[in-house]
Amino acid sequence: MSAIKVEIPGYQAAIFDMDGVVTRTATVHARAWKEMFDEFLQRYSVERGEPFVPFDEEGDYFAYVDGLPRHDGVRSFLAARGIELPEGEHGDLQELDTVHGLGSRKDALVQQVLARDGVEVFPDWLERVKEWRQAGVKTAIVSSSLNCQAMIRAAGIEELFDARVDGAVSRELGLKGKPDPDIFIEAARRLDVEPSASVVFEDAISGVQAGAAGGFAVVVGVARHGNHADLIEHGADVTVSEITELK
Ligand SMILES: O=P(O)(O)OC[C@H]1O[C@@H](O)[C@H](O)[C@@H](O)[C@@H]1O
């Protein structure tokens, strides 16, 4: 937490990242990434006679994958391990060791968990978003995820947003993924509010970088894992452990 005092009704809009800020789904993604990458890395290391170094669900997830669009996440982690795979094509079968094949495999695992467990909303976010909307603050949801609309529908919170800019919308409009600020700027545009009058809420390093690059009034880092210093270092103006710390 920094010394800055932020009162959200003093701004025209609040723009929320989804996974890890609004919904308890960052861990669903992190586990799916781990299961998919570990299976791949195990085979890859045996083929090369190299030691198997598993995907670290915290370190590797936060550093290379969190917040990025699906295939950027695959590329970013593989590059960190010095592994190059063919791109493949959108819709590649899960069996293929291509960037798209690995992405499809990870998504199949996410779908299994969502079908089994549903989507949980963070109660601290829910409490505040209702108050802020009543106070006249416009709200948008922003996510790199192609599963965003299905997730907010499953969670029953679609009505709490005036705009949505997600992985599907980004693909349609050709928006750059985080850490570029495109999706946040598009959300402000859809709300008819200037970035300088809007507050961004983000839990990912790539996300606070995007908020800072977009000229938003305040970037709130949501440090649910105690990662305050990391978020401040990469562009958050203020951090909270829970959103109810803000009025
Ligand atoms: O694979 P999806 O559902 O399109 O999601 C892409 C990414 O969306 C981001 O919001 C998550 O932080 C990442 O973990 C996730 O991989």
The ligand as a Tripos MOL2 file, in Angstrom:
@<TRIPOS>MOLECULE
LIG
   16    16     1     0     0
SMALL
NO_CHARGES

@<TRIPOS>ATOM
      1 O1         -6.4580  -19.0180  -22.4020 O.co2     1 LIG1
      2 P1         -7.3530  -17.8850  -22.1540 P.3       1 LIG1
      3 O2         -8.5840  -18.2260  -21.3500 O.co2     1 LIG1
      4 O3         -7.6880  -17.1310  -23.3920 O.co2     1 LIG1
      5 O4         -6.5820  -16.8860  -21.2040 O.3       1 LIG1
      6 C1         -5.3880  -16.2470  -21.5690 C.3       1 LIG1
      7 C2         -4.7350  -15.6170  -20.3460 C.3       1 LIG1
      8 O5         -5.6520  -14.7000  -19.7400 O.3       1 LIG1
      9 C3         -5.1120  -13.9370  -18.6870 C.3       1 LIG1
     10 O6         -6.1230  -13.1350  -18.1620 O.3       1 LIG1
     11 C4         -4.5500  -14.8380  -17.6010 C.3       1 LIG1
     12 O7         -3.8790  -14.0340  -16.6720 O.3       1 LIG1
     13 C5         -3.6140  -15.8630  -18.1800 C.3       1 LIG1
     14 O8         -3.2200  -16.7840  -17.2040 O.3       1 LIG1
     15 C6         -4.3140  -16.6110  -19.2900 C.3       1 LIG1
     16 O9         -3.4730  -17.6020  -19.7880 O.3       1 LIG1
@<TRIPOS>BOND
     1     1     2 2
     2     2     3 1
     3     2     4 1
     4     2     5 1
     5     5     6 1
     6     6     7 1
     7     7     8 1
     8     7    15 1
     9     8     9 1
    10     9    10 1
    11     9    11 1
    12    11    12 1
    13    11    13 1
    14    13    14 1
    15    13    15 1
    16    15    16 1
@<TRIPOS>SUBSTRUCTURE
     1 LIG1         1 GROUP 0 **** ****
